[in-house]
């Protein structure tokens, strides 16, 4: 959120969850590092730099003190430029953070040109090399293809508006695994899960910044290095002008924590903020009094209470501002605060904290507090970035032209958070998303090339920044197509794991339902094994809350809001059909006319009203039931896939709707989540059923049974029914209790979809 508002955010811990890491460096002849000279020539710079070596790095070993660096005279003209190409060997498709490094020398330019090529797209950056030399400088996170090719690399040119030098060192792709030895071994974990003292060493900070304890106490080092790293980076800048450092203008420091505390009545421990005004230097680097940190901490606390209570209509406890001697708020020479968001020990707090919608509201509140405080310090007005649009839909308006439309979402808590424009992001074929086209209205039209899949997502913009994106929707034009198929995304659910909370037991039951995070989550050590409330406060296997450790270091897949693309890729293999898509809410709100489509593919994923989520979700809301029933009465053809399409229809009226329209009835849940083979359409295929890092799993999906002349089309391994097909004179339906996108094999996805489409349309 801060970066979407235009802030540059520096973390003292590795920010990237990517387990792979590739470093391309002039000192490593085995990497695809290539210099190209034209009018100006690359030469050795008189400055040390990064040096990669295989194996572990020792405690205290500075990787930025053993390598060489390069420099070149800048060139103002665009012609005859020299450049360096950093071309990684990417081990797996995925998202990779891109970091660059360079030395700062006399006459370094302030606008060095870096170009990141990612899945055929390119993004340009101008980096001020007068600051941040000799450490990792984050550019952004991008999608890269597996392998080694020119469409996935970084280029540094010597183009600049200024006369001086462009310098070069290494480029790093991905967060990687921990490689610093302590106690005779490394952590064996992704670097992002290690303490700050490990990342700051990897980032080239000196020993006195990395380890104030001289290597004797990791816990203290982890705490202290956060502040010392801040001062090291900001030293020499306008915010800490009287200290040597990297001249990075860091103006504010915030630590986001949770802490302990128990309420026996399941009430909320809540939020505390911390600052230090009575200890340390009486003034900060710019001469500001330490009291500004109290102002900052007070704003955070007040805004968290206001935003949580007004969003969820739940009382949220706050414990005041604690003005005390904490190194994280004493050592930084810029305004600083800690927010103890809630108690990680108290179930009343955690049952909310594990809900992604609560996390979003809490994070947005903190972002807004930072925004307001910086506006106060600079005596300027502020504007809050808008919320993501909704009711996203795509329709054909002519034979080869589509129109994208969406609706603005106003924030009732923020009068300034109104969108003034929108960014339309597009990806075609196998390429990644482009850098967006800004439009002033809530629609966008484009002519489609034939036989190319198009993917789109939308963000809302204003002078305060950019929102999170909508779900990804797809469109496709098949040359000679006479019919158009519609995909509707009905999977929006985000929720905590299954909650157990009664007289004798308490906890999160990941085996029953692990919940759904926004994207991936690193939030689990293992599955909880002890729920006995009488064992609260104890330690060991018999204690309340005890869990396994099988999930340590794993990033569990959640809802990526991009499953329409899976359905679209399968549908376009099924024949000469045009394809468009929409959010299910656009159907519910009568913004889409289903009668225009030869077939509707409703993707419900894990959508259901689970009774614990802070936001109401339901697989088939009354409005959707009415729209689908009307469509089917007119000889409609419907594919519907969702793990809880039957069990989420609980009333007698709803069960009758299922029987009448889908020709199914529910027979409970299939609990055998560790048997993932489905049989149907003459095939045996694997599906995602459990916690994993690749794709969300369909935990305990429905068993459904055919009604009337309908028949079972797929079965679980225990022979219970997983899909029902119906072909009548009135309509045709195909209902899957396994979400279609949970089929693991891409080739089988296409084969299965061809069979379903043939059944429904031919």
SVG drawing of the C-alpha trace seen along z (x, -y; Angstrom):
<svg xmlns="http://www.w3.org/2000/svg" viewBox="-38 -23 79 70">
<polyline fill="none" stroke="black" stroke-width="0.4" points="0.0,0.0 2.8,-2.4 4.6,-1.6 1.3,-2.1 1.1,-5.5 4.6,-6.4 6.7,-5.6 10.1,-3.9 10.0,-1.2 13.2,0.3 13.0,3.5 15.8,4.8 14.6,8.3 14.5,10.0 11.2,9.0 11.0,11.6 9.4,15.0 11.0,16.6 13.1,19.5 15.3,19.3 18.1,16.7 20.2,15.9 23.0,13.4 24.7,12.1 28.0,10.4 31.0,9.2 33.2,11.2 31.6,14.5 32.6,15.7 30.0,18.5 27.0,16.1 25.6,14.5 27.1,11.1 28.0,9.2 29.4,5.7 28.7,4.0 30.9,0.9 30.2,-1.7 31.1,-5.4 32.1,-5.1 33.9,-2.1 33.3,-0.2 36.3,-0.1 37.2,1.0 36.0,-1.4 38.2,-2.2 35.6,-0.8 35.0,2.6 31.8,4.4 29.8,7.6 31.5,11.0 29.5,14.2 30.9,17.5 29.4,21.0 28.5,22.4 27.8,20.6 29.0,17.3 30.6,17.1 29.3,15.0 30.7,11.5 31.8,12.0 30.8,9.0 29.9,10.0 30.2,6.4 33.9,6.2 35.5,8.8 34.5,7.9 35.2,5.4 33.0,2.9 32.7,1.2 32.1,-2.3 31.6,-4.2 31.2,-7.9 27.6,-8.8 26.2,-9.9 23.3,-12.4 22.5,-11.3 20.3,-8.2 22.5,-7.0 25.6,-4.7 24.9,-3.8 27.0,-1.2 25.3,1.2 25.7,4.3 23.3,7.2 22.5,9.3 20.8,12.4 19.9,14.9 19.3,18.7 15.8,18.9 15.2,22.2 11.4,22.0 8.6,19.8 7.5,17.3 7.8,13.9 11.3,12.6 12.4,9.5 15.1,7.6 17.9,5.9 20.7,3.9 24.0,2.9 26.6,0.3 29.3,-1.8 28.9,-5.5 31.9,-7.4 32.8,-11.0 30.5,-12.4 28.0,-9.5 24.9,-10.3 21.5,-10.6 19.5,-8.9 21.2,-5.7 18.9,-3.8 18.0,-0.2 15.6,1.8 14.0,4.9 12.8,7.4 10.2,9.7 8.2,12.3 8.6,10.2 7.6,6.9 10.0,4.1 10.0,1.7 12.3,-1.3 13.9,-2.7 16.1,-5.7 18.3,-5.1 20.1,-7.8 23.6,-6.3 24.7,-9.2 23.1,-7.2 22.7,-3.6 26.1,-2.4 27.5,0.8 24.2,2.5 21.1,4.0 18.7,1.5 15.2,3.0 13.6,2.1 10.5,4.2 9.1,7.8 8.4,9.3 7.3,12.5 10.1,14.4 10.1,17.5 12.1,20.5 15.4,20.7 17.9,18.2 16.8,15.8 17.0,12.2 13.3,11.6 14.1,12.1 17.1,10.0 18.2,6.6 20.1,4.0 22.0,1.0 22.9,-1.7 25.1,-4.7 22.4,-7.1 22.0,-10.0 20.9,-13.7 24.0,-14.5 27.7,-14.4 29.4,-12.0 29.8,-8.2 27.4,-5.3 28.6,-2.5 27.8,1.2 28.1,4.2 25.8,7.2 22.1,7.8 20.1,10.2 16.9,12.1 14.9,13.6 15.1,13.8 16.8,17.1 17.6,19.4 19.6,18.5 23.4,19.0 25.0,17.4 26.5,19.8 25.7,19.5 26.5,22.3 28.1,24.4 25.2,24.4 22.8,22.1 19.1,21.9 17.9,24.2 15.0,21.7 14.2,19.1 16.1,15.9 12.8,14.0 12.1,16.1 15.4,15.3 16.1,12.5 17.2,9.0 20.8,9.5 21.2,12.1 19.7,9.9 21.7,6.8 24.9,8.8 23.9,10.0 23.1,6.4 26.7,5.3 26.2,3.6 29.3,3.3 29.7,5.7 28.9,3.0 25.5,2.6 24.8,6.3 25.9,7.5 26.0,5.0 26.6,8.0 29.7,9.1 28.0,12.4 27.0,13.4 23.2,12.8 21.1,13.2 18.0,12.0 19.5,8.6 21.2,8.3 18.0,8.9 16.3,6.0 19.2,3.6 20.2,4.0 16.9,2.7 17.6,-0.7 21.3,-0.7 20.7,0.4 18.2,-2.6 20.8,-5.0 23.6,-3.5 21.4,-3.8 20.2,-7.3 23.5,-8.7 24.6,-11.7 21.1,-12.3 18.9,-15.3 17.3,-13.4 20.6,-12.4 23.1,-14.9 25.7,-14.7 26.3,-10.9 28.3,-8.9 26.2,-6.5 24.6,-5.7 22.7,-9.0 19.3,-7.3 16.7,-9.8 14.8,-7.6 12.4,-9.9 10.4,-7.5 10.8,-4.2 8.0,-1.8 8.1,1.6 5.0,3.8 4.8,6.4 2.4,8.6 2.9,9.3 1.6,11.5 -1.3,11.2 -4.4,13.3 -8.1,12.6 -9.9,15.6 -13.3,14.4 -12.3,14.3 -12.3,10.5 -9.7,8.5 -6.2,7.6 -5.9,5.2 -3.4,2.6 -0.5,0.8 1.9,-1.7 5.4,-2.5 7.7,-5.5 10.8,-6.8 10.9,-10.5 12.7,-10.5 15.9,-8.5 18.5,-8.9 19.5,-12.2 16.8,-14.9 16.7,-15.7 16.6,-13.7 18.9,-14.0 17.1,-17.0 16.9,-18.7 13.2,-17.8 12.3,-17.1 11.7,-13.4 8.1,-14.3 7.2,-14.0 7.5,-10.2 4.8,-10.4 2.6,-12.2 3.2,-9.5 2.5,-6.7 -0.7,-8.4 -2.0,-8.8 -1.4,-5.1 -3.3,-4.0 -6.3,-6.2 -6.6,-5.3 -6.4,-1.6 -9.3,-1.7 -11.4,-3.9 -10.9,-1.9 -11.4,1.6 -14.5,0.6 -16.1,-1.3 -15.3,1.5 -16.3,4.5 -18.7,3.0 -16.7,4.8 -15.3,3.1 -11.5,3.0 -9.4,2.5 -6.5,0.1 -3.9,0.0 -2.5,-3.5 0.9,-4.9 3.8,-3.5 6.7,-6.0 9.6,-3.8 13.2,-2.9 13.0,-0.5 16.0,-0.3 13.8,-0.2 12.4,-3.6 15.4,-5.1 18.2,-4.3 16.7,-5.6 17.6,-9.2 14.3,-9.7 10.8,-9.7 9.9,-6.2 7.2,-4.0 6.3,-0.4 2.8,0.9 2.0,4.0 -0.9,4.8 -2.6,7.4 -1.9,10.4 -0.6,13.5 -1.3,15.4 -5.0,14.5 -7.6,16.4 -10.0,13.5 -7.4,11.4 -6.2,14.2 -9.5,15.4 -9.8,11.9 -6.1,11.6 -6.2,14.7 -8.9,13.3 -7.3,11.7 -10.0,9.0 -9.0,7.9 -5.3,7.9 -6.2,5.6 -8.1,3.2 -5.3,3.1 -2.6,2.6 -4.6,-0.1 -5.0,-1.9 -1.2,-1.8 -0.5,-3.0 -2.9,-6.0 -1.3,-6.9 2.1,-7.1 0.5,-9.1 -1.1,-11.6 2.1,-11.9 4.3,-12.7 1.8,-15.2 1.8,-16.8 5.6,-17.0 5.8,-18.5 2.8,-20.8 1.0,-19.4 -2.4,-18.0 -2.9,-14.3 -5.1,-12.0 -5.8,-8.3 -5.4,-5.8 -8.7,-4.3 -10.1,-0.8 -10.1,1.7 -13.0,1.5 -15.7,4.2 -18.2,5.6 -15.5,6.1 -16.8,7.5 -15.9,7.9 -18.3,8.1 -18.1,8.1 -19.4,4.9 -18.6,6.0 -17.2,9.0 -13.6,8.3 -13.9,5.7 -14.5,6.0 -15.4,3.5 -14.1,3.8 -16.2,2.1 -16.0,1.9 -17.5,-0.1 -15.8,-2.5 -15.8,-1.5 -15.9,-4.4 -14.4,-4.2 -16.9,-5.3 -14.1,-6.0 -12.0,-8.3 -13.6,-11.2 -10.4,-11.6 -10.2,-8.0 -12.2,-8.5 -10.7,-7.3 -10.0,-9.9 -8.7,-7.4 -7.9,-3.7 -5.0,-1.6 -5.8,1.2 -3.2,3.9 -3.0,6.3 -1.1,9.5 -1.3,11.4 -0.4,15.0 2.3,16.2 3.7,12.7 3.5,11.0 1.3,8.0 2.4,4.7 2.8,1.5 -0.8,0.4 -2.8,-2.1 -4.3,-4.9 -7.9,-5.8 -10.2,-8.5 -13.5,-6.6 -14.7,-3.2 -14.5,-1.5 -11.9,-0.5 -12.3,0.8 -9.8,2.9 -9.8,4.8 -8.7,8.4 -6.2,10.2 -7.6,13.6 -6.5,16.7 -4.6,14.8 -5.7,15.0 -5.9,11.6 -5.8,11.2 -6.8,8.0 -6.8,6.5 -7.9,3.1 -6.7,0.7 -8.2,-2.6 -6.0,-5.6 -6.0,-9.1 -3.4,-11.7 -2.8,-9.5 -1.8,-6.4 -3.1,-3.2 -5.5,-0.5 -5.0,3.2 -6.1,4.9 -9.3,6.6 -9.4,10.3 -7.9,11.2 -10.4,11.7 -9.8,13.1 -11.0,12.7 -10.4,14.6 -11.5,14.2 -11.6,17.4 -11.5,16.8 -14.8,17.9 -16.5,18.4 -20.3,18.3 -20.8,18.6 -19.5,16.9 -18.9,18.5 -18.9,16.7 -16.6,17.4 -17.8,16.0 -15.5,15.8 -17.4,16.5 -14.4,17.3 -13.8,14.2 -13.6,15.8 -10.8,15.0 -11.0,16.5 -9.2,17.8 -8.8,21.6 -11.7,23.5 -12.2,22.3 -12.8,24.5 -13.9,22.7 -16.2,24.4 -16.1,25.2 -13.3,27.7 -11.4,27.0 -9.9,24.0 -7.8,23.4 -7.5,23.5 -8.3,26.8 -6.2,26.8 -7.2,30.4 -10.9,29.4 -10.3,26.2 -7.0,24.3 -8.7,21.1 -7.8,19.0 -5.2,16.2 -4.9,13.4 -2.2,15.0 0.3,17.1 0.9,17.1 3.8,18.0 1.7,18.0 1.9,21.7 4.4,23.7 2.3,26.8 -1.1,28.3 -2.4,27.8 -2.6,31.1 -3.7,30.0 -6.9,28.1 -7.4,28.8 -8.2,25.6 -7.3,26.9 -3.7,27.0 -3.4,23.3 -0.2,21.7 1.8,24.9 4.5,26.0 5.2,29.2 3.0,31.7 0.3,31.7 -0.1,27.9 -3.0,26.0 -1.9,24.8 0.9,27.3 1.5,28.0 3.8,29.9 6.6,28.2 5.9,29.7 4.9,26.3 8.0,24.3 9.5,22.7 6.5,23.3 4.5,20.6 1.0,22.0 -1.0,21.1 -4.2,19.0 -6.7,17.2 -4.7,15.6 -7.9,14.3 -6.6,15.4 -8.4,18.7 -10.5,17.4 -7.3,17.7 -7.1,21.4 -10.7,21.9 -10.1,19.7 -7.0,21.6 -9.0,24.8 -12.1,23.5 -10.2,22.1 -8.9,25.6 -12.5,26.8 -13.4,25.5 -14.2,22.3 -15.7,20.2 -15.2,16.7 -14.6,16.3 -15.3,13.4 -15.5,13.3 -16.8,11.3 -17.0,11.2 -20.0,13.1 -21.2,9.9 -21.7,8.3 -24.3,11.1 -25.9,10.7 -26.3,6.9 -27.9,7.4 -24.9,5.9 -24.5,9.1 -27.2,10.6 -26.6,14.4 -29.0,15.1 -26.3,13.8 -24.0,16.8 -24.1,20.3 -22.6,21.6 -21.8,20.1 -18.8,21.4 -19.3,20.4 -16.1,20.9 -17.0,21.0 -13.7,22.4 -14.0,22.5 -16.8,20.0 -19.2,20.6 -20.7,19.0 -18.6,20.5 -20.1,18.6 -16.7,17.3 -15.5,14.9 -15.7,11.2 -17.1,10.7 -20.2,12.6 -19.5,15.1 -21.9,17.5 -21.5,19.8 -24.9,19.1 -26.6,16.0 -30.3,15.5 -29.6,13.1 -27.3,15.6 -29.9,18.4 -32.5,16.2 -30.2,15.4 -29.1,19.0 -32.7,20.3 -33.8,17.8 -30.9,18.7 -31.6,22.4 -35.3,22.0 -34.3,20.6 -32.3,23.8 -29.1,22.5 -25.9,24.6 -24.1,24.3 -20.8,25.6 -20.5,24.9 -17.6,26.0 -17.1,25.4 -16.2,27.5 -19.2,26.4 -21.9,25.7 -24.3,28.2 -23.4,27.9 -23.7,24.1 -27.4,24.5 -28.9,25.3 -32.6,24.4 -35.2,26.6 -35.9,24.0 -32.2,23.9 -32.0,27.7 -35.1,27.7 -33.3,25.1 -30.3,27.5 -32.6,30.4 -34.7,28.4 -31.9,26.5 -28.7,28.5 -30.3,31.9 -28.2,32.6 -28.5,33.2 -25.8,33.1 -24.7,36.2 -22.2,34.6 -18.4,34.1 -15.7,36.3 -13.2,36.3 -10.5,38.3 -8.3,35.3 -5.2,37.4 -6.6,39.4 -6.5,37.0 -7.4,39.1 -10.7,38.4 -12.1,40.7 -14.3,39.4 -14.7,38.9 -12.6,41.9 -9.7,40.5 -8.0,40.7 -6.5,37.4 -5.0,35.8 -6.4,32.7 -5.2,30.4 -6.9,31.4 -4.5,30.4 -2.1,27.6 0.7,27.0 2.8,24.3 1.5,24.5 -2.3,24.1 -5.1,23.9 -6.5,27.2 -10.2,28.3 -10.5,29.5 -13.4,31.9 -15.4,31.1 -19.0,32.0 -20.3,35.4 -23.2,34.9 -25.8,37.3 -27.7,37.1 -31.5,36.4 -33.9,37.7 -32.3,38.4 -29.0,36.8 -26.0,39.1 -22.7,39.3 -19.9,38.1 -16.9,38.2 -16.1,40.0 -13.7,39.8 -11.4,42.7 -14.1,44.1 -16.6,44.2 -18.8,41.4 -19.9,38.9 -17.8,35.8 -19.7,34.5 -23.2,34.7 -24.2,34.2 -27.7,33.6 -28.8,33.4 -32.5,32.6 -34.7,31.0 -34.9,27.9 -31.2,27.3 -27.9,29.0 -25.8,28.7 -22.5,30.1 -21.8,29.7 -18.4,30.4 -17.7,30.6 -14.0,30.3 -13.1,26.8 -12.0,27.2 -8.7,25.2 -7.7,27.7 -7.0,30.3 -3.2,30.5 -2.2,31.4 -2.7,28.6 -3.1,31.1 -5.7,33.0 -7.5,29.7 -7.9,29.1 -9.0,32.7 -11.6,32.7 -12.9,29.3 -13.3,30.4 -15.4,33.3 -17.6,31.1 -18.1,28.5 -18.9,31.3 -21.5,32.6 -23.1,29.2 -23.0,27.8 -23.1,30.5"/>
</svg>
